[in-house]
Amino acid sequence: MEKKNIIIHEKINIGISACCMGSPVRYNNKGWDMLQNLGREKQDFNWCPVCPETMSGLGVPRDPIHLSGGNGAMVWTGEAIIKNRRGRDVTEEVKLGSIACLETLKRAEVTAYVYMDGSPTCGVYRTSLKKQKRGNPPGIFGSVLLDEELFLIPASDLQSPIKWWDWRRRLLAFHWFRSLEMKNKDDLYKAWYALKFLCQEIDDTWARDMGRKLADLGKISEEEISSIRKEILEVLRKPSTVKKITHSLWKNYSYYRKTRGETVEGIHSPDFRRNVTTIAKELLTMERTAFEEGVFFATSPVIYRDKRRMPKVEPEDIEMDEEIEATLRGELPEEE
Ligand code: SF4
């Protein structure tokens, strides 16, 4: 069995609320470039900006809109409507704008979507500003995004290097696993082997139950594979915490030191006090070093590399002995 990271070379397509990519399409003619926080990593993805309100034909600038009588999902069933500030019913226009954007995202074959939370249209968990009570999530387009089972990333998390690192590694794992061909138990075991450390970090209790479930499997049907795939994808959608990420980093570093007999400058233990930006830098250093040395960096199992940036010789396959694997498992942090 392969015991190194999975490398993907194709760029993932990501949809994004256009106002978060710098387009001044909000009702007040403003927008923010949230992607500038990603630096060079922005180029590792193909971005597909869409704006359902602009596509509805309401124009820029326009009167702000709000949900009335229910949430965005209820707009689609006719139980709620959308009104602008003057009280005009704009439900049909925004529905058409949302459908047009969904068609665009489908054509672009996006895996994920970066949404603007707090919007009655693109919001998923909030449809009003933090301070305002009015709001009924999800928004009308947010409900479409949930139905499509996309990997949903809140735009505000792009501003935090460690949150983005967490979203990015889970997105890569999600993208790889979603389209992985799995015909039998062996295929499923191999995939689980690659993902289980990350899943344990996100939800240890669930991951241990899943491990036992897989170990007890007899002959498995296509339906069962698909149901297990769905369950694992659901877990990969869940953010981790700084505490868990820091512990995983240290465990992976300890594994690296045992395997290579070398240290990496600047990686600290979980007890060492530092800010999240420093931790994010340590994660990137460890990720890069493990990749270059061909050591399995289990907390970030799937890595994107532009083919042009690949070393000429593939890193050798380093065997992970059972003792170290058990150590890695045993050192998992407690559930918070
Ligand atoms: S939140 Fe969505 S609908 Fe509103 S301006 Fe941004 S992209 Fe357009």
Residues whose N, C-alpha, C, O or C-beta is under 5 A from the ligand:
A	BS01	SF4	S17 A18 C19 V25 R26 V50 C51 P52 E53 M116 S119 T121 C122
